[in-house]
Amino acid sequence: MSQTPPEAKIAVERILTKANPENEAAYAVIFRAVKICIEAGMNRRQTARYLGVSARRIDKHGQYFRTAKSVRTMFGEAFRSTSIDVPAEDAQAKLIQWAWKS
């Protein structure tokens, strides 16, 4: 399934209506959208402006990175957790699918 930059932009806009950019599901959608735009020939700044994300979070290889705060939160939650929260994983997967639906 190959998406286009307009579809990627719609997916990013949709996911950001339901989750903040530091959310794991939002990160997954934005990461994929950035890849699609870069592969379509956009440069880093054009991609960031088009998707409405920070250009500083896209590296020269076209990968979107988490902020230090979100990484700290993610690892903190992993260390405090005693088991895997399956319903949360399912909810994130459904949120990602919802963002990419046409």
C-alpha positions in Angstrom: 0.0 0.0 0.0 1.7 3.2 -1.1 0.4 6.5 0.2 0.9 9.9 -1.3 2.0 13.1 0.5 -1.7 14.4 0.5 -2.8 11.2 2.2 0.1 11.5 4.7 -0.9 15.1 5.5 -4.5 14.0 6.2 -3.3 11.2 8.4 -1.1 13.6 10.5 -4.0 16.1 10.8 -6.4 13.3 11.9 -4.0 11.8 14.5 -3.2 15.2 16.0 -6.9 15.8 16.6 -7.0 12.7 18.9 -3.5 12.6 20.4 -0.6 15.0 21.2 2.6 14.7 19.1 4.4 12.9 21.9 1.9 10.0 21.9 3.3 6.7 20.6 0.5 6.4 18.0 1.0 10.0 16.8 4.7 9.4 16.6 4.2 6.3 14.4 1.9 8.1 12.0 4.1 11.2 11.8 7.2 9.0 11.2 5.5 7.2 8.4 4.2 10.4 6.9 7.6 12.0 6.9 9.1 9.0 5.1 6.4 9.2 2.4 7.0 12.9 1.8 10.8 12.5 1.7 10.5 9.5 -0.7 8.2 11.7 -2.9 11.1 14.2 -3.3 10.4 16.8 -0.7 13.3 18.1 1.3 13.3 18.2 5.1 12.0 21.7 5.5 9.3 21.3 2.9 8.2 18.1 4.5 8.0 19.8 8.0 6.1 22.8 6.7 3.7 20.6 4.7 2.9 18.2 7.6 3.0 20.9 10.2 5.8 19.4 12.3 9.2 20.7 13.5 11.9 20.5 10.9 14.5 20.1 13.7 12.9 16.7 14.5 13.6 15.4 11.0 17.2 14.3 10.4 19.2 14.5 7.2 18.2 10.9 6.4 14.5 11.8 6.6 13.7 10.2 9.9 11.4 11.8 12.5 12.7 11.7 16.0 11.0 11.8 19.4 11.8 14.6 21.8 14.0 13.9 24.9 10.9 14.3 27.1 8.9 11.6 25.3 11.9 9.2 25.4 12.3 9.8 29.1 8.6 9.2 29.7 8.6 6.1 27.5 11.5 4.5 29.3 10.1 5.6 32.7 6.8 3.9 32.0 8.6 0.8 30.8 10.6 0.5 34.0 7.6 1.2 36.3 5.4 -1.3 34.5 5.1 -4.9 35.7 3.2 -6.2 32.7 2.4 -5.3 29.1 -0.8 -3.3 28.9 -2.5 -5.1 25.9 -5.6 -3.0 25.8 -3.4 0.2 25.4 -1.4 -1.5 22.6 -4.7 -2.4 20.8 -6.0 1.1 21.2 -2.8 2.6 19.7 -3.0 0.2 16.8 -6.7 1.1 16.2 -5.8 4.8 16.4 -3.0 4.4 13.8 -5.4 2.5 11.5 -8.0 5.2 12.0 -5.6 7.9 11.0 -4.6 6.2 7.8 -8.0 5.2 6.6 -9.2 7.0 3.5 
